[in-house]
Amino acid sequence: MPPIEDRIIRLEEKIAYLEQTFGDLDEVVQGLNRRVVDLRDAMRDLRTHMTPIDPSRKPEDDVPPHYGPGL
């Protein structure tokens, strides 16, 4: 069995590695959270600008303007 000092050093190295990993993961989670907030805000904006669907509308009501009457 290695001396206690070597074991302590290895444990300290592992703790340092874990602290770095947790820091990196925290940055990723924060970035993803910001992205979720941005997407949620974009969805809210889309909903406020969308025209409600009229159930009485028919497909022929949506003829593109360049088709014009009588074509």
C-alpha positions, 0 to 999 in steps of 0.5 A: 500500500502506498504511503498516506502522503501519496494517497492524499495527493491522489485524492487532492488531484481527483478533487481538483479534477472534479471541481474543474469538471463541475465548473465546466458542466455548470457553464454548459447548463447555464448556456443551455438555460439561456438558450431555453429562455431565448427560445421560450421568448421567441415562441411567446413573440411568435404566438403574439404575432400569429393570426388565429386560425378561422375554422370556417376558412376553406383552402380555396380562400387561400389562393395566392394573389398572383393567380388572380380572378379568372385564371 
